[in-house]
């Protein structure tokens, strides 16, 4: 009985491990032809058309968009069929494991920059990725804190303003000489290495700039 019981437990565990592994496989998302007409997606389609043509594949942006949408829909249907035996259980227990691939990479990256202004001048206290600007870096780079200011293509999260205000309060409390604080997201567009005929790297741009003055006592 103990051997049969162990085998039964192993079978149940293997069953759920298998389907959870299937559920955790990345998907292609749910693109549509309407979404593929947005500027960012059109730029990516144009880039891929160039890459495919250089490899000898004759296509254009419209055909590539239709093919990608059709392929993504097929993947979603196949995934739904594969997970149908356990779908009700995952819905009941809220244990869905799926996540989606980034269908189009984001070429714009943002760095948090915190600047203190005083009578002696301006000082950048913290800047993402800058080894010389590390004020409160352990706190600001903690993954749950980054979620308060890391922007998406739609802009910074709703928590960005309150996060910046709380940051300025901390600076005013610990650095009495600081008169004002500026919090900004410095956006840089990632490009391929410079080549002949290619436009130079666009300069970084400070966006979503918030300024705070020291409260009067």
BAKE-425881 format. One record per residue: residue in three letters; x, y, z of N, C-alpha, C in turn. Coordinates in steps of 0.05 Angstrom, whole numbers, plus 5000, padded with zeros to 4 digits. Atoms other than C-alpha are relative to their C-alpha. Example, Ala and Ser with C-alpha at 12.3 -4.5 7.8 and 13.67 -1.06 7.14 Angstrom:
# BAKE-425881
ala501849765000524649105156501850245000/ser498449764999527349795143498550225014/
//
This chain:
# BAKE-425881
unk501749765000500050005000501750255000/unk498349764999505650485016501350064973/unk498849965026508850364948498050114981/unk502149905017502250464912499350295007/unk500549724992501051094953502150194991/unk497849835009507851374937499850054970/unk500249975029506751244863497650184993/unk502349825005499951584866500750295006/unk499249724994502852194900501950114979/unk498249925021508452214849498650074974/unk501549955025503452174792498550275002/unk501549754996499252744821501950244998/unk498049795001505453174831501050054972/unk499049985028508053024761497950134982/unk502249895016501153194732500050315002/unk500249714996501053894763502650144992/unk497549885009508454024750500050034970/unk500149995029507453864677498450234990/unk501849795010501554324667500950285009/unk499049744992504654884708502450084983/unk497749945018510954834665498950094973/unk501249915025506554884603498950285002/unk501349744996502855474632502150225003/unk498049804996509355834648501650064975/unk498649935025511955814577499150274990/unk500749735010512156514547498249984975/unk501749995023506856694496500750234982/unk499549785019506957154436498250245005/unk501849784994501657604468497549994982/unk502449985016495357834433500150244981/unk499849775018497458304377497650004980/unk502149975020492558564326501050184977/unk499249845023493058894258499950305007/unk500249724992490859544291502450095016/unk497749934984496459524341502550014983/unk497750005017501459374286500350254983/unk499849745015499860054255501150225017/unk498949794983502560444315502950064992/unk497349925010509060824302502249825009/unk497850174991513460384345500049744986/unk500250255014510859744315500750024970/unk499349975028511460024245503050024996/unk497149985001518660204258501349725002/unk498950274997520059494282499549834975/unk500650155025516559194221501950084978/unk498249905021520759624175502849895005/unk497450104994527059404211500249704993/unk500050295005525258664206499849944970/unk500150035029523458734133502750024988/unk497349965010530458994120501849765007/unk498450234992533558424159499349754984/unk500850235016529457894123500850024971/unk499249975028530858184055503049964997/unk497150055002538258184070500749705001/unk499650294998537457434084498749864976/unk501150125024533957324018497049955001/unk502850044997526757324043498550254990/unk501449775012522257774000497350035015/unk502549944985516858084044499750305002/unk500449724994513958754063498650035027/unk501049954973511259074126497249895004/unk502850094997503958894113499949695002/unk500050304999505258154099501349905026/unk498750084976509958104158498150045024/unk501949954978504658414204497849795001/unk502150205001499257944180501049725009/unk498950264992503857344188500549985030/unk499550004971505757544259497449975016/unk502650024986498557644280498849724997/unk501150275004496456974250501649805017/unk498450184984502256614283499450035030/unk500649954972500756934351497349885008/unk502650114994493456734347500149705000/unk499850295000495356014330501449915025/unk498650084975500155984389498050025024/unk501949974978494656244436497949775000/unk502050225001489655724411501349735008/unk498750254992494755154418500549995030/unk499549994971496455384488497449955016/unk502650044986489055404508499249714999/unk500750295002487954694482501849845019/unk498250164983494154434519499450035029/unk500549954972492054744584497149955008/unk502850044993484654574580499549805022/unk500650194979485153964626500350125028/unk499549904973487454404684499150295002/unk500849725000484455084666498150065023/unk501949954978478655024716501450015027/unk498550014975483454844772501650265004/unk498449764997488055434757498250255004/unk501849784996482155904753498950015029/unk501150024972479455654820502150085020/unk497849954981486255704855501650254994/unk498649765009488656324818503049954997/unk497250095003495155964799500950014971/unk499049975027495856184727502950085000/unk497149945000503256204709500950144975/unk499149905026503256504639501350285002/unk498949735004507457104619500650034971/unk499849945029508457434552502850114994/unk497549895010514657584513499550294992/unk500149735010516158304495500049984969/unk500250025029513658304423501650204985/unk498449795013517058954407501750125022/unk498349894979523159184447499750305002/unk500149714995523159874477502850124996/unk497449885005528860284449500650245018/unk499649774982527960844500500449895028/unk499450084972531060734569500150265016/unk500249774982530061204628501749955025/unk498450004976534761364685498850205020/unk500949824979532361664751502350195007/unk498049814992536162304766498950185022/unk500849834977535662664833502150215004/unk498149784998538863344837499350185023/unk500349814977539863784899501050274992/unk499249735006540264534892500550155026/unk499349854976543764964944501450254992/unk498649755005547365624951502749964985/unk497450065013553865294927499749884972/unk500450115027550765014863498249755000/unk501750245004547364394837501749755003/unk498650264997549263674855498149784994/unk501650245006546563044824500649795022/unk499650194978545662594885499849714990/unk500450285010543261974848499350014970/unk500850045028542861754775500449704994/unk500050295007541161054752502449934982/unk497850095017547260694725502550165003/unk497649834997552161234747501449925026/unk498650104976557360944795500950225019/unk499249774983559061644821497750145013/unk502449884988551861834839498449795013/unk501150244987549761324890498550065026/unk501549934976545761694943497649825003/unk502350184994540961194975499649794978/unk500250185023542460724917498749735007/unk501150264993540760084954496950015003/unk502949964997533860364970498750054972/unk501249925026532460674901500149784979/unk499850225019534660054864498749745008/unk501550244992530559564904497649974981/unk502050055022525659234855497350115006/unk502749904993519359444893500050304999/unk499849715002521760164896500250094971/unk499849925028523660184823497350004986/unk502750015012516460004807498550275004/unk501349754995514560684836500750224981/unk499249785019518261084783500849904972/unk499250095027520260634725497750054980/unk502249945019516260884665499549784980/unk500750175023512660484611499850184976/unk500449845024511160724541497950215004/unk502249814995505161084570500950215020/unk499149814981509461464620500549885027/unk499450114973511261394694497549895013/unk502350104986506761014741498650225017/unk501649814985501361364782501450075026/unk498649954975505961314843502450194997/unk497549855005511461734811500050275016/unk500149744987509162414839500449975031/unk499850044971508362164911502849905007/unk497350104995514961784906502050234999/unk498249785002518662414883499750195024/unk500449824977515462834939501249885025/unk498950134977517462324991503150014999/unk497149985004524562324963501050285007/unk499149734994525063074968499850065030/unk500249964971522563065040502349875015/unk497750134987528062575058502650164996/unk497649845006533363015025499950255018/unk500249764984530863645061500549935030/unk499750084972530863265127502949935007/unk497350094995537962995120502250194990/unk498049815011541463545080498950285004/unk501249744994539764215113500950224981/unk499149795018543664625062498550004973/unk501450025026539264395004497550185000/unk502249815002534264924982497749894982/unk502150115018530664544926501049734989/unk499450265010530363854895498649964973/unk501250075026529163634823500249704996/unk500150295006526962924806499149984971/unk500650025028526962734733500749724990/unk499450255014526962124687501550084974/unk498349925023532662214636499849784979/unk500550205021530761854572502250014979/unk498050035021535961594523498949794980/unk500850195021534361254457502349824992/unk497950195007538360624446500249964970/unk499650035028541360584377502449814995/unk497850165008546060134339502550174998/unk497549845002553460344336499950184975/unk500049815023554660944289501249874975/unk498950095026555660784216499750234980/unk500149795020556661194154497150034990/unk502749945009550161534135497849975021/unk502050034979546661374201500050255018/unk500249764983544061944244501549955026/unk498650034974548162074307498149945023/unk501550074977545861844375498550255010/unk501649774990540162294400500950055029/unk499249944973541962664464497949925020/unk501850074978538962474531498150235005/unk502049794995532662854549498749955027/unk501350014973530063004619497050034996/unk502950005002522662834622498749965027/unk501650034976517262834675501550135024/unk498449864980521163354714498250115022/unk501549904977518563504784501950165018/unk498349834984521364074826498650055027/unk501049964973520664164901501750205015/unk498649814984522564754944499849935030/unk500050064972524464685017497750155013/unk502349874987518264815059500950215020/unk499449794981518365455099499349915028/unk500550084972519065335173498350215014/
//
